Amino acid sequence: MASTIITLGIFVLTLFLILVKPKGLPEAWATVIGAALMLLTQRETIAQALQITAQGADVLLFLLALMLLSDLLDRSGFFEWAAIWAARWATGHGKLLYRNVFILGAITTAFLSLDTTAIILTPIVLSFVKRLKLPALPFLMACAFIANTGSLLLPVSNLTNLLFQGPLKFSFATFALRMLLPQIAVIFLNYHLFKWYFRKSLPEKFNALDLPEPKSVIKDPFYFKGAIVVLTGVTIGYFIGALIGIAPYIIALTGAGALLIWSIYRKQISKEVIKGISWSLFPFIIGLFIVIQGVQNLGLTKYAAQGLMSLQHIPLPLQMLGTTFGAGIGSNIINNIPMALLSISVLNMAHSSELVQYAALIGCNIGPNLTVAGSLATMLVISSARQKGISMSAYDFFRVGLWATPLLLVAAVTILYLTSFLF
């Protein structure tokens, strides 16, 4: 009993430090403190901690590659160039601009991860919103949601996808095929729900002449073209790699390395590229791995697995809905990364079907759109907005998520179930 109280106490303390951040304590310190307490109180062994870290090495390497690739792309002017074109293609129509923000956010999230959307794309979008004198809240809400709702398509789109892919043995190609139609449906529904909700705030027209020329943000055209070639190569490489057994992190590292060499050759590199990588994310994730392992050592996940197994007598669509809403609610309470780690353990113990596993992942990705602490991407979007002098309260986010998130979850799971008859 004492062991259980100590372990859960450390887990709750870690979550408190992550979500509340007393005196501005960084998230990385929160999980490092939690991990240290798990080891010092012998809730798990050092050997276990090393093993769980080694098992997540490919995830960490992939994150490093994506952050480097995204930063080098940003230095080429790619994201600002894409945002200007998205605005120009709206031809001065406010609702078309809003649609294009969703499309741009979805593409960025799918191929470069939701963190790229949160950290790099969001400030650019909000800068143009201010320049065009448009209301900020609809566009900020779009960025916050699309970072999560647009992260279903590929294993590389979200850290939770990468966490699920290895232990549950999802192949890259199968994952993309299974999630393709649910992803399209969710983005389509998300855009139309928000267009309706913000119909009074979105302007009918805006002055496209206030936008700069796309080429004006490109400092070195040769470096820019090289960046486009590398991005295209990495995207194609993901799928070719899946066919011949090359891990995605190797593809991403190769692309990032190639673009780094090109940036050095074109003299577009500086020490700032080191600062462009969120190094604190690595101890944050490693610490979280260790804390969750300590919780799993209690054996409590077996009770959740038994509960999930008890649902197996009900129709599969209801199993999937129950699982996705359970994962979604849990993600809003404890954040979707620890929820994903716990879900994987429960799903393995329960010997859940593939569709139930995908339903749980949908809950971890789309579900955390109620609380701002539910997803790291949401916190990053809000932080990026504050740096631009734009704020969104937790209540603003909650009151939209309260009605939109259940609709998005039901839509995604329904399409996932229906398309299972096709492939």
N, C-alpha and C positions, 0 to 999 in steps of 0.2 A: 504493500500500500504506500509506504514512504517513498519507494522508488518511483511509483507512478506519479505521486504528487510533485516530486522534485523534477522529473522529466517534463511533465506538463507545465510546471511553473516556469522552467527555462524556455519552453516553447512559447508560452504566452508573453513572457518578458521580451523575447526576441521580436515577436509580432508588434508588441507595444512600441519598442524602440524604432522599428521600421516605419510604422504608420504615424506615430506621434512625433518622432524625431525631437525629443526634448533637448532644448538649447541648441537646436540645429545639428544634432548628431547625424552624420552621414549614414545612409542605409548600410554601407559596407561594414562600418563599425558595429552596427546592430547585430549582424549575423556572425561576425567574428567573435563578438562577446558571447553570443549564444553558443557557438561552436566550442569556444574555450571552456565554458561552463559545463557543457556536455562531457568533455574529455576530463576535466578536473574532478567532476563528481562521478566519473567512471560509468556514465550512462551508455557509453560505447568505448571501444578500444581504439588506440591510435591506428592499429592495423585496419580496422573497419573504415576509419576516416580516410586513410590513404587509398584504400580500395575503391571507395565511392567516388573519390576525387579522380582517380585514374580512369574509372568508367565514364566519367563525364568530360574527359580530356578532349574528345572530338568536338563536343558542343562548345567548349571554351575556345578551341582553335578556330572554329567556324565563326564565332562571335568576333574574335580578333580580326579575322580576314574581312568580315562584313563592315566592321567599323573603319578599318583602313581604306577599303574600297570606296565606301560612302564619302569619307573625308576627301579622298583624292578626286572623286567625281565632283564634289562640291567646289573644289579649287579650280576645276575646269570651267565652272559657270554652268554646269549641266542643269542643276535643279532650278536655278533662277531663269535660265533660258526656257526650260520646260514650262515653268509657271507663267512666263510672259506669253508663250504661245497658247497655253490653255485659256488665258484671259482674252487674247486676240481672237481666238476661234469662237468666242462667245459673241463676237460682233456687236458688242454694246448691250446685250440682253442680260439682265441680272440673273434670271433663273438658269440660263445656259451657262453662265459663269459658275454658278453654284454646282450644276451638274458636272462641269469640267474639273472642279476641285475634287469632287468625289472620284472621278475617273483617275485623275493624276495621283491622288492619295492611294487608291486601290492598286495601281500599277507599281508605285514606289514601295508600298508595303509588301506586295506579293514577291517582288524580286530582290528587294534590298532590306527587308524586315521592317516591322512596325516601329522600331527605334529610330530608323532613318526618317520615317515620316514625322515622328515626334520631335526629333532634335533638329533636323535640317529643313524639312519641307514646311513645317508649321510656321516658323519665323518668316520664311519667304512669303508664304500665302498671306500672313497677317500684315506684312509690310506693304504689300500691294493693296490690301483691303483699306489700310489707312491712307495710302496714296490716292485711291479712287474715292475716298470719303464714303465708304460703305459701312453698314453696321457690322461690328466685329463678332457679336455672339453667334449668329448662325454659322459663320465660317469656322470659328473656334470649335464649336460643337461638332461640326463636320469633321475637322481634323482629329478631334478626340475620339470620335466614334469609328471613323474609317481606319484608324490605326489598329483597332481591335477587330471590327467586323470585316476588314479587308485582309485578315491574316490567316484565312483558312486554306488558301490554294496550294501552297507548297510547304514542304518541311522547313525551308529556309525563311518563311514569312514570319515566324514567331518562335521564340525560345521554347515555348510550351510544345510546339510541333516537334522540335528537335528532341526534347525530353521524351515525348511519346514514341517517336520513331524507332529508337534503338531497342528499348526493352520490349515493346510490343511488335517489333519486327515488321514495321510498315515499309515497303519498298518505296523509293522516290516516285516512280512512275504510277504505281497503284494509288499512292496517296493523292497525287495530282488528279488522277482520273476520278477517284471517289469524291473528291472535294470540289471539282470544277463547277458542276451545276448548283450545288448548295451555295458556293461562293458567289456566283453570278446572281442568284436569286436574292441573297442577303444584301448585296450592294444595291441592286435595283430597288428592293423594298426600303432599305435605309434612306436612299436618296429621296424617294417619293414621300415617305413619312415625314422627313424633315422639310421637304419643300412645302408640304401642306402645313406643318406646324409653324414654320417661320414665314408663311405666305404674306403676312402683313409687314414683315421686316425686310424681306428681299425686294430690292428696287426693280422696277420694270426695265429701267435703262441705266447705263453708266457711260461715262465718257472714255472711250477706248483711246482717245488721243493723249490721255494722261499717261499712257503706258510707254516705257522706253522701247527702242528697237531691240529685238532679241539678240542681234549680233553685238550690241553695245556691252553686254555683260560677259562676253568671251574675250579674255585677255590674250590668249594664245590659240589661234584657230587650229594649229597642228596638234597641240596638246588636247584640245577639245575633241578633235576627230579621233585621236588615239583612244581617248576615254570612251567614246561611243563604241569603238571596235571592241575594246576589252569588255565592256558591259554586255554587248551582244554575244561575245564569245563565252562569257561566264554563264549567261542564261542558257545558251544552247548546250554548253558543257554539262550543266546539271542533268539534262535528259540523256545525253550520250553517256555520261558517267554512270547513270542508273542502269543502262543496258550492258555496260562492260565491267561493272563492279567497282567503279572509282567513287570513293566517298565524297559527298558535297563539299566538305571542308577542304579537301585537296584541290578541288576545282576553284573554290573561292580564294584560297591562298595563292594559287598559281596566278589567277587574274589580278589579285591585289599586288603581288610581286611584280608582275609585268607592268602594271600601271605605275608602280613606284619607280621602277627603272626608267620608264618613259618620262616621268615627271622630273627625275634627276637630269636626264639628258636634255630636256627642254627648260631646265632651270626654273621649274615651277614648285620646287620643294623648299621647305625651311623647317626649322625646329618646331614650328607650330603644328606640324603634322602629328608629332608625339602628343601634344596637348589635345588634339582632335579626337583621340581615342579615350573612351571612358574607362580608364584603368580600374577605377573603383568597382566596376561591375564584376570583375573577376573574383576578388575576395568576397563580394556579396553573394555570388552564386555558390562558391566553394563552401562558405560558411553555412549557407542554406542547405546544401547537400548534407552536411554533417549534422545539423540540427534535426532535419527530417529523419535521418538514419536513427538518431537517438529515439525519436518518437516511435519509429517502426519497431525498434527493439523491444518496446513494451508489449507488442503483440496485439495492440488495440485495433489495428487495421483488419484483423481477422473477423472482428465483429461486424465491421462495415461490409466486408466481403460476404459474410453470411446473410446480411440484410439484402445485398444485391442479388445473391443467389436465390433468395426467397421470392424475388420478382420474376424469376424465370418461367413461372407457370402462367403469367399473364401475357397477353398479346405483345409481340415484339415492338410495335410502335409505341405502346405505353411504357415498356421497359426503357426504350430510348429516350422518351420524353422525361421520365422520372430521373434517369441518369443525368441528362443534360441540365435539368433544372437544379438537381442536387449539386452538381459540379459548379454551376453558375452561382448559386447562393453561397456555397462555400468559398468561391473565389472572391466574392464581394466582402466576405468577413475576414478571411486570412490572407488575401492576395492570391492571384491565379498561379504564381510559380510554386509556392508550397502546396497549393491545392492540386496542381498537376502531378507533383511528385507523390503525394499521398494517393491520388487517383490511380496512378500506374500500379502501385503496390496492391491496392484493393482489386483492380481489374484483373491482375495476374492471379491473385488468390482465388477469385470467384470464377476463373476460367471463362470470362465473359466473351460473348461473340464479337466478331470484328465490328459489326454495326454499333453495338453498345459502346465499344471502345472509342469509335469515332464520335459518337454522341457525347461522350464524356469530354472529349477534346473540344467539341463545339461549345460545351458549357464553360470550359476554361478560357476560351478565346472570346466569345461573344458575351458570355454571362457577366463578366466584371464591368458592366456599364451602368451600375447603380451607384457605387461609391467611388470616389476619386482615388481611393487607395486600393481598389480592386485589381488594378493593372499598373505596372511600372510605366507603361507607355502613356497612360492617362496622366500620371503625375508629371511625366516629362513634358507633355503637351502644355499642361497648365503652367509649369515652370518656364517654358519657352515663351508663353504668352505674357507672363508677368514681366519678363525682361523687355518686352515691347510696350509695356505700360497698359496691357489689356488683362482684365481679370474675369474669372468665372468662379462663382461660389460653388461649394459642395452641394448646396440646395438646388442651384440652377441645373447642375449635372444630374442630380437625383430625380428631379421632377420630370425630366425628359426621359431618363433611363427607365423610370418606373413603368411607363406605358409602352415605350418602344422596345425595350430589351425582350420581354416575353414574346412579342410578335415576331421578332427576329429569330429567337431561339426556335419557336414552333415552325417557322418557315424553313429554317435550315435543316431541322431534323426531318420534317415532312419530305423535303426534296431528297435528302440523303436516303430515306427509306424507299421512296418511289424509284429512284435511279438504281437501287440495288437489284432491281429486276432486269435492268439493261446490261449491267456488267458487274 
